[in-house]
Every structure is written in C-alpha cells, then in structure tokens.
Amino acid sequence: MTWFVLALGLAATAAIFVRMGAKAGLSSGLGVALALANWYLLRVIVGRVTSGAVRGYGRFVFLLMVKMGALLGVIFVLLRSGLVQPLPFTVGISSLAIGVLLGSFVHVLTAPAVESER
C-alpha cells in the first residue's frame, strides 16, 4: 500500500509542478509527505494494538484521536500560515486515500484464491 500512495503522490506532484509551477508542486509534495507520515503512524498504532502492546479499546481510541488531532493541527497551521497553496496541498494529501483504495483493488484482483472460495 505504501508504494501505491508514494507512486500516486509523486505522479500527482510532478503533474502539478509541470502544470502550476514550483510553489504548487512544493505544496503538493508537502501534502504527500504528510499523507505518508499519517499512513506510517497509523500502521505503527495498529501494529502495536495487534501485537498486544496497547491493551484496551480506550487506549486504542485515545491514540487514534491524538494522531488525528495532531494531523488536523498541522494541516490547520500549514493552511493558515500561507506556506502551502490549498488546492495542490489537498491533491497531495488525498494521495493517501486514493492510493490505499487503488492498492486494495490491485491486491484483491491479484491475490490467489483461497481454498474455501473455490
């Protein structure tokens, strides 16, 4: 999945860079970097939960809420400060959702059939 998010983000950033210029390309690239960081943190949290390092539903929800709050805070600061252009940044950060969907479809279509599914 990470490779799909990265590839889609790089393609979108390159297209925006060519079409809209350097500042827009940088905004999109920052959105992709934030999307990848969000994906990595989500994988770490879910990995800790499934390994048993985080016990209890409350702690899991708390970790997810802190991660989401931090992500929204960073996005708010970036947009309010004027460091990024909103539309290219949104395209870059959207590479997470689209990349995960695309990666899931490819995985489902290419995975070998399980014995019970035949």
Secondary structure by P-SEA (a helix, b strand, c coil): caaaaaaaaaaaaaaaaacccaaaaaaaaaaaaaaaaaaaaaaaaaaaaaacccccaaaaaaaaaaaaaaaaaaaaaaaaacccccaaaaaaaaaaaaaaaaaaaaaaaccccccccc
